[in-house]
Amino acid sequence: MTRFLLLLFILFAPTFASFSQELLTLENAISVALEKNYAIKIARSREAIAHNDNTRGNAGMLPVVTGSTQANFNNNSVNQTFFPLGTTTREPLIQRGVQNRNSNSGINLVWTVFDGMGMFATAERLREIEQFGKTTVKINIENTVAQVAAAYYDIIRQKQRLEALKDALDISSTRRELAKANYEVGATSKSEYLAAQVDYNGDQAALVAQEQFLQNTKVTLNALLMRDLNLDFNTPDTITFRKDLDLVQLQQSLKSQNPNLLAANQNRKIASVTEREIKAARLPQVDLLGSYTYNTLNNEVGFGVKTSRTGSLNYGARLVIPIYDGYNQRRREANAKIGTMIAEYQESDLMVQLLSALERTYNTYRNSIALFSFEEQNLKIARQNVDLAFERYKFGNSTAIEFREAQRNAVATESRLIEAAYNVKVTEIELLRLSSSIISDVK
């Protein structure tokens, strides 16, 4: 009984191991990536910085108040003689270690109430920078989702290739056993048996290489998920894809939602606002000023003021008028205007590039769907041909070369079918990314 249980364990241990593997769904993979991806974390951190910078104080709208205090301690030595006054002569003044103490404290306020509306332009620029930070986070999220989805379906592609090679190896194994049996009874030559053995070995080598490809694609996905690179997991066996994507709808969605295009638009706004900020320096600046100072004095020398306590409140206004700065203001304004034009050109160029990429990807998408349908039909015919060729070979009505050629055609056709399905899926993912609907629509 114990030997029987041990035998069952040995036979079915690989099956038990496969069941114990994690079944990783695309939704789970995307969730893990969005939580751990470093590019997203960096983008969110920069967004937090932009949010912290977007304040009225940073825009220069609030007063600046500073306080200061200072204490001074003097240790003096005095040795003084005096001129006589009439018949009276004052004794010399000789002192050592005389301590004098004085202090002054104050608070100062400067509040710019007008700077040519520059502070309002600065506030608008800070708001746009914060929005740009949010858009950058969205760009990184969508790119990460696209990368994870493509890597996920690449694993399924490699799994399908592996299964196709296993089927080919099974056929080669059957052919080898048949050739061996025929050789042993003298029905065929040894060379035919050896040829069958060589083809079997070749299929086995291809299977080993494909297992390595599959493992490498899993490493790639694990790296995107920021987890142990050697962690094994399982995925579904089939690639499903959509056939209903419409180019016009994708173009409209791209123009209104693509975050890269939105970021270019925000950069243009930032450049335009910066131009207004620089132009504001042409106008006068008005500051309100206020200060309060408090001074103390303790004099132990023995002459002059012995103690003093004074307080002073000062307030007023300051007008600064720019007159001449070596034409630097004119230069800054000209450069800012050029910067705005560059941002406009970049936005327009990006629109053309994105629409062009969308058009090319959509053409590939439609072509891959057509190729998939074509290869589906071819695979059915190729498999029928393999069955017929094997039957003919089994009964000696065809050569091993003819059977091997039919087998190769079937493997090549199935490989093209797998590639066509994967190409449809990756172009679907790219179309969803370009139209900024990948987060809600990817499956």
VEXDREN-2710 file (C-alpha; in Angstrom, 1 decimal):
% VEXDREN-2710
k/r/px/py/pz
1/MET/0.0/0.0/0.0
2/THR/2.8/2.4/0.9
3/ARG/4.6/1.6/-2.4
4/PHE/1.4/2.3/-4.3
5/LEU/0.9/5.7/-2.7
6/LEU/4.5/6.5/-3.4
7/LEU/4.1/5.6/-7.0
8/LEU/1.0/7.8/-7.2
9/PHE/2.9/10.7/-5.7
10/ILE/5.7/10.3/-8.2
11/LEU/3.4/10.1/-11.2
12/PHE/1.1/13.0/-10.2
13/ALA/3.6/15.3/-8.4
14/PRO/4.0/17.6/-11.5
15/THR/0.2/17.9/-11.7
16/PHE/0.0/18.8/-8.0
17/ALA/2.8/21.4/-8.5
18/SER/1.0/23.0/-11.4
19/PHE/-2.2/23.3/-9.4
20/SER/-0.2/25.0/-6.5
21/GLN/1.1/27.7/-8.9
22/GLU/-0.5/31.2/-8.5
23/LEU/-3.1/31.8/-11.2
24/LEU/-2.3/35.4/-12.1
25/THR/-5.1/37.4/-13.7
26/LEU/-4.4/40.5/-15.8
27/GLU/-6.4/42.6/-13.3
28/ASN/-4.3/41.4/-10.4
29/ALA/-1.1/42.0/-12.4
30/ILE/-2.1/45.6/-13.2
31/SER/-3.1/46.2/-9.6
32/VAL/0.3/45.1/-8.3
33/ALA/2.1/47.1/-10.9
34/LEU/0.2/50.3/-10.1
35/GLU/0.9/49.9/-6.5
36/LYS/4.7/49.2/-6.7
37/ASN/5.9/50.7/-10.0
38/TYR/8.7/53.2/-9.3
39/ALA/8.0/55.5/-12.2
40/ILE/4.5/56.0/-10.9
41/LYS/5.8/56.6/-7.4
42/ILE/8.3/59.2/-8.7
43/ALA/5.6/60.9/-10.7
44/ARG/3.2/61.1/-7.7
45/SER/6.0/62.5/-5.5
46/ARG/6.7/65.2/-8.0
47/GLU/2.9/65.9/-8.1
48/ALA/3.0/66.3/-4.3
49/ILE/5.9/68.8/-4.7
50/ALA/3.9/70.8/-7.3
51/HIS/0.8/70.8/-4.9
52/ASN/2.9/72.1/-2.0
53/ASP/4.3/74.9/-4.3
54/ASN/0.8/76.0/-5.4
55/THR/0.2/78.5/-2.6
56/ARG/-0.6/82.3/-2.5
57/GLY/2.5/82.8/-0.5
58/ASN/4.7/81.2/-3.2
59/ALA/3.0/83.4/-5.8
60/GLY/4.0/86.5/-3.8
61/MET/0.5/87.6/-2.7
62/LEU/1.1/87.5/1.0
63/PRO/3.3/89.8/3.2
64/VAL/6.7/88.8/4.3
65/VAL/7.3/89.3/8.1
66/THR/10.7/88.9/9.7
67/GLY/11.7/89.3/13.3
68/SER/15.2/89.9/14.7
69/THR/16.8/90.4/18.1
70/GLN/20.4/91.2/19.1
71/ALA/22.1/91.5/22.4
72/ASN/25.6/93.1/22.9
73/PHE/27.8/92.8/26.0
74/ASN/30.9/95.0/26.5
75/ASN/33.6/94.7/29.1
76/ASN/35.4/98.1/29.3
77/SER/38.5/99.5/31.1
78/VAL/38.5/103.3/31.7
79/ASN/41.5/105.5/32.5
80/GLN/40.7/109.2/32.1
81/THR/42.2/112.4/33.3
82/PHE/40.4/115.8/33.1
83/PHE/41.3/119.4/32.5
84/PRO/41.0/121.7/35.5
85/LEU/38.0/123.9/35.7
86/GLY/39.2/127.1/37.3
87/THR/40.6/126.2/40.6
88/THR/38.9/122.8/40.7
89/THR/40.7/119.7/39.5
90/ARG/38.7/116.5/39.0
91/GLU/40.3/113.3/40.1
92/PRO/41.3/110.8/37.4
93/LEU/38.7/108.1/36.5
94/ILE/40.2/104.7/36.6
95/GLN/37.9/101.6/36.3
96/ARG/38.3/98.0/35.3
97/GLY/35.7/95.4/34.3
98/VAL/32.9/97.9/33.6
99/GLN/30.0/96.0/32.0
100/ASN/27.8/97.7/29.4
101/ARG/24.8/95.9/28.0
102/ASN/22.5/96.9/25.2
103/SER/20.0/95.1/23.0
104/ASN/17.7/95.8/20.0
105/SER/14.8/93.8/18.8
106/GLY/12.5/94.5/15.9
107/ILE/9.9/93.1/13.5
108/ASN/9.7/94.1/9.8
109/LEU/6.9/93.7/7.2
110/VAL/7.1/94.0/3.4
111/TRP/3.9/93.5/1.4
112/THR/3.9/93.8/-2.3
113/VAL/0.4/95.0/-3.2
114/PHE/1.1/95.7/-6.9
115/ASP/3.7/94.2/-9.3
116/GLY/2.1/94.7/-12.7
117/MET/-0.2/91.7/-12.1
118/GLY/2.8/89.4/-12.0
119/MET/1.8/87.7/-8.8
120/PHE/-1.5/86.6/-10.4
121/ALA/0.3/85.2/-13.4
122/THR/2.6/83.3/-11.0
123/ALA/-0.3/81.9/-9.2
124/GLU/-1.8/80.7/-12.5
125/ARG/1.5/79.1/-13.5
126/LEU/1.7/77.2/-10.2
127/ARG/-1.8/75.9/-10.8
128/GLU/-0.9/74.7/-14.3
129/ILE/2.3/73.1/-13.0
130/GLU/0.3/71.2/-10.4
131/GLN/-2.1/70.0/-13.1
132/PHE/0.8/69.0/-15.3
133/GLY/2.0/66.8/-12.4
134/LYS/-1.3/65.1/-12.2
135/THR/-1.2/64.5/-16.0
136/THR/2.3/63.1/-15.7
137/VAL/1.0/60.6/-13.2
138/LYS/-1.7/59.5/-15.6
139/ILE/0.8/59.1/-18.4
140/ASN/2.9/56.8/-16.2
141/ILE/-0.1/54.8/-15.1
142/GLU/-1.3/54.3/-18.7
143/ASN/2.2/53.3/-19.9
144/THR/2.6/50.9/-17.0
145/VAL/-0.8/49.3/-17.7
146/ALA/0.1/48.9/-21.4
147/GLN/3.5/47.4/-20.6
148/VAL/2.0/44.9/-18.1
149/ALA/-0.8/43.9/-20.5
150/ALA/1.7/43.3/-23.4
151/ALA/4.0/41.3/-21.2
152/TYR/1.1/39.3/-19.8
153/TYR/-0.2/38.3/-23.2
154/ASP/3.4/37.6/-24.4
155/ILE/3.5/34.9/-21.7
156/ILE/0.3/33.4/-23.1
157/ARG/1.8/33.5/-26.6
158/GLN/4.9/31.6/-25.4
159/LYS/2.7/29.1/-23.6
160/GLN/0.7/28.5/-26.8
161/ARG/4.0/28.0/-28.7
162/LEU/5.1/25.6/-26.1
163/GLU/1.9/23.5/-26.4
164/ALA/2.3/23.5/-30.2
165/LEU/5.8/22.2/-29.9
166/LYS/4.6/19.5/-27.4
167/ASP/2.1/18.4/-29.9
168/ALA/4.7/18.2/-32.6
169/LEU/7.0/16.3/-30.3
170/ASP/4.2/13.8/-29.6
171/ILE/3.8/13.2/-33.3
172/SER/7.6/12.8/-33.7
173/SER/7.7/10.4/-30.9
174/THR/4.9/8.3/-32.4
175/ARG/6.7/8.3/-35.7
176/ARG/10.0/7.3/-34.1
177/GLU/8.4/4.4/-32.3
178/LEU/6.7/3.3/-35.5
179/ALA/10.0/3.6/-37.5
180/LYS/11.8/1.6/-34.7
181/ALA/9.2/-1.2/-34.9
182/ASN/9.3/-1.3/-38.7
183/TYR/13.1/-1.5/-38.6
184/GLU/13.1/-4.2/-36.0
185/VAL/10.8/-6.4/-38.1
186/GLY/12.8/-5.6/-41.2
187/ALA/10.1/-3.5/-42.9
188/THR/12.2/-0.4/-43.2
189/SER/15.9/0.5/-43.2
190/LYS/17.9/1.7/-40.3
191/SER/18.4/5.1/-41.9
192/GLU/14.7/5.8/-41.8
193/TYR/14.7/5.0/-38.1
194/LEU/17.7/7.2/-37.5
195/ALA/16.1/10.0/-39.4
196/ALA/13.0/9.7/-37.2
197/GLN/15.3/9.8/-34.2
198/VAL/17.1/13.0/-35.5
199/ASP/13.7/14.7/-36.1
200/TYR/12.5/13.8/-32.6
201/ASN/15.7/15.2/-31.1
202/GLY/15.3/18.4/-33.0
203/ASP/11.7/18.8/-31.8
204/GLN/12.9/18.1/-28.3
205/ALA/15.6/20.8/-28.5
206/ALA/13.0/23.3/-29.9
207/LEU/10.8/22.5/-26.9
208/VAL/13.6/23.1/-24.4
209/ALA/14.4/26.4/-26.1
210/GLN/10.7/27.4/-26.0
211/GLU/10.5/26.6/-22.2
212/GLN/13.4/29.0/-21.7
213/PHE/11.6/31.7/-23.8
214/LEU/8.5/31.2/-21.6
215/GLN/10.6/31.5/-18.4
216/ASN/12.2/34.7/-19.6
217/THR/8.8/36.3/-20.4
218/LYS/7.7/35.5/-16.8
219/VAL/10.9/37.2/-15.5
220/THR/10.0/40.3/-17.6
221/LEU/6.5/40.5/-16.1
222/ASN/7.8/39.9/-12.6
223/ALA/10.2/42.8/-13.1
224/LEU/7.3/45.0/-14.1
225/LEU/5.4/43.9/-10.9
226/MET/8.5/44.6/-8.7
227/ARG/8.6/41.2/-7.2
228/ASP/10.8/38.1/-7.1
229/LEU/12.1/37.6/-10.6
230/ASN/12.0/33.8/-10.3
231/LEU/8.5/33.6/-8.8
232/ASP/6.5/31.2/-10.9
233/PHE/2.8/31.6/-11.7
234/ASN/0.2/30.4/-14.2
235/THR/-1.9/32.3/-16.7
236/PRO/-4.9/31.5/-19.0
237/ASP/-4.1/29.6/-22.2
238/THR/-5.9/31.7/-24.8
239/ILE/-5.6/35.2/-26.1
240/THR/-8.9/37.0/-26.5
241/PHE/-9.2/40.2/-28.5
242/ARG/-11.7/42.7/-29.7
243/LYS/-12.8/43.2/-33.3
244/ASP/-15.0/46.3/-32.8
245/LEU/-12.6/49.1/-32.3
246/ASP/-13.6/52.1/-34.5
247/LEU/-10.9/54.5/-35.9
248/VAL/-13.1/57.6/-35.8
249/GLN/-14.0/57.1/-32.1
250/LEU/-10.4/56.4/-31.3
251/GLN/-9.3/59.6/-33.0
252/GLN/-11.9/61.6/-31.1
253/SER/-10.9/60.1/-27.8
254/LEU/-7.2/60.7/-28.6
255/LYS/-7.8/64.4/-29.3
256/SER/-9.8/64.9/-26.1
257/GLN/-8.2/62.5/-23.6
258/ASN/-4.7/61.6/-24.5
259/PRO/-2.6/62.6/-21.5
260/ASN/0.6/63.3/-23.6
261/LEU/-1.4/65.8/-25.7
262/LEU/-2.9/67.2/-22.5
263/ALA/0.6/67.7/-21.1
264/ALA/1.7/69.5/-24.2
265/ASN/-1.3/71.8/-23.9
266/GLN/-0.4/72.5/-20.3
267/ASN/3.2/73.2/-21.2
268/ARG/1.9/75.8/-23.8
269/LYS/-0.2/77.4/-21.1
270/ILE/2.7/77.5/-18.7
271/ALA/4.9/79.2/-21.4
272/SER/2.1/81.7/-22.1
273/VAL/1.7/82.6/-18.4
274/THR/5.5/82.8/-17.9
275/GLU/5.5/85.4/-20.7
276/ARG/2.9/87.4/-18.8
277/GLU/5.0/87.1/-15.6
278/ILE/8.0/88.6/-17.4
279/LYS/6.1/91.4/-19.0
280/ALA/4.8/92.4/-15.6
281/ALA/8.3/93.5/-14.6
282/ARG/7.9/96.6/-17.0
283/LEU/5.3/98.1/-14.6
284/PRO/6.0/99.8/-11.2
285/GLN/6.0/97.9/-8.0
286/VAL/4.3/99.1/-4.9
287/ASP/5.3/97.8/-1.5
288/LEU/3.8/98.5/1.9
289/LEU/6.4/98.7/4.7
290/GLY/6.2/98.5/8.4
291/SER/8.5/97.9/11.3
292/TYR/8.8/98.1/15.0
293/THR/12.1/98.3/16.9
294/TYR/12.8/98.2/20.7
295/ASN/16.2/99.1/22.1
296/THR/17.7/98.9/25.6
297/LEU/20.9/100.3/27.0
298/ASN/22.6/99.7/30.4
299/ASN/25.7/101.8/30.9
300/GLU/28.0/101.3/33.9
301/VAL/30.9/103.5/32.8
302/GLY/29.8/106.3/35.1
303/PHE/29.1/109.1/32.6
304/GLY/26.5/109.7/29.9
305/VAL/23.2/107.9/29.8
306/LYS/22.9/105.2/32.4
307/THR/19.9/103.3/31.2
308/SER/17.6/103.7/28.2
309/ARG/14.5/102.0/26.8
310/THR/13.2/103.1/23.5
311/GLY/10.5/101.8/21.1
312/SER/9.9/103.0/17.5
313/LEU/7.1/102.2/15.1
314/ASN/7.7/103.0/11.4
315/TYR/5.4/102.5/8.4
316/GLY/5.2/103.7/4.9
317/ALA/5.1/102.7/1.2
318/ARG/7.7/102.2/-1.4
319/LEU/7.4/102.7/-5.2
320/VAL/9.9/101.0/-7.5
321/ILE/9.9/102.2/-11.1
322/PRO/12.0/100.3/-13.7
323/ILE/13.8/102.8/-15.9
324/TYR/16.7/101.1/-17.6
325/ASP/18.4/97.8/-17.2
326/GLY/20.5/97.5/-20.3
327/TYR/17.6/96.2/-22.5
328/ASN/17.6/93.0/-20.5
329/GLN/13.8/93.3/-19.9
330/ARG/13.3/93.5/-23.7
331/ARG/15.5/90.4/-24.2
332/ARG/13.6/88.4/-21.5
333/GLU/10.3/89.2/-23.1
334/ALA/11.5/88.3/-26.6
335/ASN/12.8/84.9/-25.3
336/ALA/9.6/84.2/-23.4
337/LYS/7.5/84.9/-26.6
338/ILE/9.7/82.5/-28.5
339/GLY/9.3/79.9/-25.8
340/THR/5.5/80.2/-26.1
341/MET/5.8/79.7/-29.9
342/ILE/8.0/76.6/-29.3
343/ALA/5.4/75.2/-27.0
344/GLU/2.7/75.7/-29.6
345/TYR/4.7/74.1/-32.3
346/GLN/5.4/71.1/-30.0
347/GLU/1.7/70.7/-29.2
348/SER/0.8/70.8/-32.9
349/ASP/3.6/68.4/-33.8
350/LEU/2.6/65.9/-31.1
351/MET/-1.0/65.9/-32.4
352/VAL/0.3/65.0/-35.9
353/GLN/2.6/62.3/-34.5
354/LEU/-0.1/60.8/-32.3
355/LEU/-2.7/60.7/-35.0
356/SER/-0.2/59.2/-37.4
357/ALA/0.7/56.5/-34.8
358/LEU/-2.9/55.8/-34.3
359/GLU/-3.6/55.4/-38.0
360/ARG/-0.6/53.0/-38.5
361/THR/-1.5/51.0/-35.4
362/TYR/-5.1/50.7/-36.5
363/ASN/-4.1/49.5/-40.0
364/THR/-1.9/46.8/-38.3
365/TYR/-4.8/45.9/-36.1
366/ARG/-7.2/45.4/-39.0
367/ASN/-4.6/43.5/-41.0
368/SER/-3.8/41.2/-38.0
369/ILE/-7.5/40.4/-37.6
370/ALA/-7.7/39.4/-41.3
371/LEU/-4.5/37.3/-41.0
372/PHE/-5.8/35.6/-37.9
373/SER/-9.0/34.5/-39.7
374/PHE/-6.9/33.3/-42.7
375/GLU/-4.5/31.3/-40.5
376/GLU/-7.4/29.8/-38.6
377/GLN/-8.6/28.2/-41.8
378/ASN/-5.0/27.2/-42.8
379/LEU/-4.4/25.5/-39.5
380/LYS/-7.5/23.3/-39.9
381/ILE/-6.3/22.2/-43.3
382/ALA/-2.7/21.7/-42.1
383/ARG/-3.8/19.5/-39.2
384/GLN/-6.0/17.4/-41.6
385/ASN/-2.9/17.1/-43.9
386/VAL/-0.8/15.9/-41.0
387/ASP/-3.4/13.2/-40.1
388/LEU/-3.6/12.0/-43.7
389/ALA/0.2/12.1/-44.1
390/PHE/0.6/10.1/-40.9
391/GLU/-1.9/7.5/-42.0
392/ARG/-0.2/7.2/-45.4
393/TYR/3.2/6.9/-43.7
394/LYS/1.9/4.3/-41.2
395/PHE/0.8/2.0/-44.1
396/GLY/3.9/2.7/-46.2
397/ASN/2.1/4.8/-48.8
398/SER/4.4/7.9/-48.3
399/THR/7.9/8.7/-47.3
400/ALA/9.2/10.0/-44.0
401/ILE/10.2/13.2/-45.9
402/GLU/6.6/13.8/-47.0
403/PHE/5.3/13.2/-43.5
404/ARG/7.9/15.5/-42.0
405/GLU/7.1/18.3/-44.4
406/ALA/3.4/18.1/-43.6
407/GLN/4.3/18.2/-39.9
408/ARG/6.5/21.3/-40.4
409/ASN/3.8/23.1/-42.3
410/ALA/1.3/22.5/-39.5
411/VAL/3.8/23.8/-36.8
412/ALA/4.6/26.8/-39.0
413/THR/0.9/27.5/-39.6
414/GLU/0.1/27.3/-35.9
415/SER/3.0/29.6/-35.1
416/ARG/1.6/32.2/-37.6
417/LEU/-1.8/31.9/-36.0
418/ILE/-0.4/32.5/-32.5
419/GLU/1.6/35.5/-33.8
420/ALA/-1.5/36.9/-35.5
421/ALA/-3.6/36.6/-32.3
422/TYR/-0.8/38.3/-30.3
423/ASN/-0.4/41.0/-32.9
424/VAL/-4.1/41.8/-32.7
425/LYS/-3.9/42.0/-28.9
426/VAL/-0.8/44.2/-28.7
427/THR/-2.2/46.6/-31.4
428/GLU/-5.5/46.7/-29.4
429/ILE/-3.6/47.6/-26.3
430/GLU/-1.7/50.3/-28.1
431/LEU/-4.9/51.7/-29.6
432/LEU/-6.5/51.8/-26.1
433/ARG/-3.4/53.5/-24.8
434/LEU/-3.3/56.2/-27.5
435/SER/-7.0/56.9/-27.0
436/SER/-6.5/57.0/-23.2
437/SER/-9.1/54.3/-22.6
438/ILE/-6.7/51.5/-21.6
439/ILE/-7.4/51.7/-17.9
440/SER/-11.1/51.1/-18.3
441/ASP/-11.1/48.9/-21.4
442/VAL/-8.1/46.6/-21.3
443/LYS/-8.9/43.0/-20.6
END
